[in-house]
């Protein structure tokens, strides 16, 4: 009898539960549960990754330095021929016309007028004389993503006492225009470049040296660890990496490593400049590094063509290139 009562109680409770659930379904009043979103949130705060743009790069493999040199020496020869006629110094317009025949129309005619005004003491008297124009250096630069040729020249004059006066002229031009011209007075005369110079045959070796540096110096994992620790250039592993670089003065490597975020492939070649100094030929290679969506850092990598070795890596003050 006791057992029968227990079963009756059990089935009664079960029936009550069933009726209650049926009533809830009919009424639509389902119980609501709120689960905090934080239950699913990760404890790790992921850093928002900023998209760094790629920059246009100068294709060094497409440049034949010896051909480029011949093109520059041809222009120097044309200038010497033109200004062997003193009438081309008779006015600023005459001089500008002679120069524009060689380099194309000047983007800023004022630059040519300033040039004439600077050398006027040397050309305003028959007692003074024009000597020659010589080539100090040449190269190419990307300006607003367009390729321009760069030249530095030395213009030499003598006064009535036989004293030599030198002026250094810097030009940037392409096949359409003379983009820029500036002048420095009484600058130090350095080794000039002639068509007979064949040292440039070795300049392609820079690509090999740079490729090796990029491969050896790229370490994104190390960069992330250094950034987490406060980006200290004295960090032991970085010092070991810096020491392994085949660079005479590696002190500028830290800036390059930091700005490329440990991936040196993010340094884009934007130009080069060849000289015959200090003794056997030095070349400067210019690189741009995107540091943010709009920010860009610039570096000069100095290369010794005789030793076939990178001498230094230097971060550049962008104010120096404000005209570009």
Buried (B, 14 or more C-beta within 10 A) or exposed (E): EEEEEEEEEEEEEEEEEEEEEEEEEEEEEEEEEEEEEEEEEEEEEEEEEEEBEEBBEBEBEEBEBBEBBEEBBEBBBBBBEBBEEEEBBEEBEBBBEBBBEBBBEBBBBEBBBBBBEBBEEBBEEEEBBBBBBBBBBBBBBBBEEEBBBBBBBBBBBBBEEEEEBBBBBBBBBBEEBBBBBBBBEEBEEBBBBEBEBEBBEBBBEBEEBBEEBBEEBBBEEBBEBBEEEEEEBEBEEBEEBBEEBEBEEBEBBBBBBBBBBBBBEBBBBBBBBBBBBEEEBBBBBBBBBBBEEEEBBBBBBBBBBEEEBBBBBBBBEEEEEEEB
